[in-house]
Amino acid sequence: MVRTPAPSSATAKPAPRARGARLPAPLPFAEQQAVFSRLRAANPHPVTELEYRDAFTLLVAVALSAQATDAGVNKATRGLFEAAPTPQAMVALGVEGVAAHIRTIGLYRQKARNAVALSQRLLDEFGGEAPSSRAALMSLPGVGRKTANVVLNCIWGLPAQAVDTHIFRVGNRTRIAPGRDEAEVERAIEDNVPAEFQANAHHWLILHGRYVCQARRPRCTLCPIADLCPYEPKTTDPD
């Protein structure tokens, strides 16, 4: 189980670029190496901030985290996972029982229905285990590509890039991975980040976006890659 500091409150989603807009070139290879070498030096073993016990509880936690903070999800799932640590227990708890545990999370009723439905699907089609392919994960109720990529990365160690608003912002501001939308940023990470950093790129970028390269006021004076970042205007006030 992972317990780490609560995420930043700066979660405003950046506007996607117009489809016809020309993207800037990504940082060249040598600068990508320098960026991720510094992020790795600052945090050699990054992990998700969601608390979980196994693939099933991570799958549920990530599905619940849409439009919610990791801290808020962790607060709700501590009781939920005590009551329902397995797909069988989640189905037995039922929609109302799940909803009672997660009512502090946005869209909790629909998320409760999805948690029970995906648990039933795991029992019916996957032997009660979270499957290890993106397509199979995305066949589950309430599970999209981002959720599937988090599970693939955290459980099976695949270099899957789960792009959220933080990574979208950082990818474009720094030009590590420019993209008009989250799908393009995901592909840009895969295409441009050196292979030795791919497995942890998602974690480094999301943490950098939460705590340093924040939406409304990036903390450039504390940024370990400020001299490599082309973003202007940078903040100059001491944080």
N, C-alpha and C positions, 0 to 999 in steps of 0.2 A: 504494500500500500504506500502511495507516495503522498507526502504532505509537504507543501511548499507555500510560499507567500501568496496572498490573494492577488489576482490580476488588477491591472490598472482600470480605472473607470472610463478612460478615454477609448470609446468603442465606436465612434462615428465612422460609418462606412464611406470610404472614398468613392467619388463618382467614377464609374467606368469611363475609359476613353471612348470617344466616338469611333465607330467601326472603321471609318475611313481615315482616321488620324494616323499619322506616321509615328511609329514607335522609335524612341532613341535606341542607339546601339547598346547592348549590354556591356558591362565592364569586361575588359579583356581578361584572358586567362590568368595572367600574372597577378592582376589586381584581385580577381576572385580568390586566388590562393591566399593572398595576403589578408583579405577580409576574413575568410573562414579560419585561417590560422589564428588570428586574434580572438575570434569568437570562441574557438576551441580552447585556447589558452585560458580564457576567462571562465569557461564552464566546460571542463573536459568530458563530463558525462551528463548531458542534459536529459531531462525526463519530462513527461507530461505532468501537468499540475492537477489533473483529475485523479481522484483516489479510486483505486479498483483492486480487485483480488485476483482476477483471471480474465480470460478473453471475453466471457459472457458479461461480467460486470463492467468491463471497459466498454464493450459495445453499447450497453444500456446507458452508461454515463455519457458517452459521446453523443448518442442520439438525444439525450436530455439537454445537452449543452447548447443547442441552437437557440440563439437570442437570449442567452443567459451567461453569467460569468461562471468560471470554473469554481470559484469560492462558493457561489450560491448552489451549484450542483452538488458539490461535496457536502455541504451542510444537509441537503435533502437526502442524498444517497446513503449517508451513514446509517440512518434508520432503515431505509429501504433495503439495503443489502444485508442487514441483520435479519430482517423479516423474510427476504426472498433472495437468497444467494445463488439460486439455480433457476433454470427455465421452468422446471416443475413447480417450484415454490412461487415463482412470479405468476404463473397461470392460476395457481390455487389462491393466491392473494386477490386476484381479480382487479378489474379496472378501478372500482371504487377504493379498494384497499391501496393500490399503487397511488392513486390520486391523493389520498389522505397524507401520504409521505412527501409528495412533491408539489403540494399546492403553492409553495412559495416561488416556484419556477414559472416563468411565462409559458402560456399555452399548455398548462399542466394537464388539462383533460385530454387533449389530443395526444399528448406525449404518453399519458398513462395507457390509452388505448393501444398506441404503437408498441409500448413495452410488453404488454400482454400478448399482442398479436405476433410480435417477432419471437417471443418465447415459445408460443404455440407452434410457429413455423419451424423453429429449431428442433422441437420435439418430433414434429411430423416428418420433416425432410432431411434433417442433418444429425440424427441420433442424439439430440440434446447438446450438441457442441457448436460453437461458432465456427463457420467454415473459413477456410484459409485462401479463398480467391476473392478478388474484387467483385466479379460478377455475381457470385453466390451471396456475398454480403449485401450487395445492392438489391438483391431480390427480396430482402426482408423489409417489412413495413417500417417506414420512418428512417431508413438507412440510405443516405445518398453517398456520392463519391467521396466527399470529405470525411465522413464518418468511417467509411470503409478503409480509406487510406490511413487514418489514425490507427485503426486496429491492426492493419497489415504491418505498419511500421513498428508499433510498440510491442506487439505480441510475437510477430514472426521476423522482425528485423529487416523487412524489405525497405528499399529506399523510396517509399511512397510519400509523396508530398501533399499534405493536406492543407490547402491554401484557404485561409480565412481572411477576414478584413485586415488583421495585423500584417500578415505576410503579403497580401496584395499591396498594402501601403509601403512596406519596407522594400519589397521587390522593385517598385516603381521609383520611389524616392532615391534609393541608392544606385539604381540601374543594375543591381545584381540580376534581376529577372523582370524586365519590363513586360507589361501585358495589358491589353484592353479590358480583360476580364479575368476571373480567377482561373479559368481553364488555360488561358494563354500564359499566365504567370506560372502555373504548374509545369507546363511544357518548357518554359524558359529556365526554370530551376533545373529540370532534368537535362536540358541541352547545355547549360553554361556552368553549372557548379561542378568543380572537379570531383572525380569519382570518390576520392577518399573522404569527402565531406557529405556525400549524398545521404547516408543513413541518418545523420543527425541534423541535416540542413533545416528541416521543418521545425525542430525544437529550437535551434538557435535563432531562427528568424522570428518565430512567434514570441519568444521571450524578449528579443530585442525590441519588437514592436510594442509589447506591453509595458516595458519598464524604461526604455530609453527613447526609441523613435516613436513617441506617442503622437496621436492624431492632431490635437490642437496646439500643443507646444512641445516639439521634440527637445529632448534634453541633450543638445549637441555638445555642451561643455563637458558632459560625462561620457560621451560616446567613444568607444575604443577604435572606431573606424572613421571618425570625422574627417580625417585628412584624405581618406580614400573616397569619400562620398561626394558626388557632384550636386547634391541637393542645395538649393538656394531659395529663400534666405535661411541661413542657419541662425539658431538662437545663440546669443553671445553672453547673456546674463548668467552669473553663477547660479547653479541649481541649489 
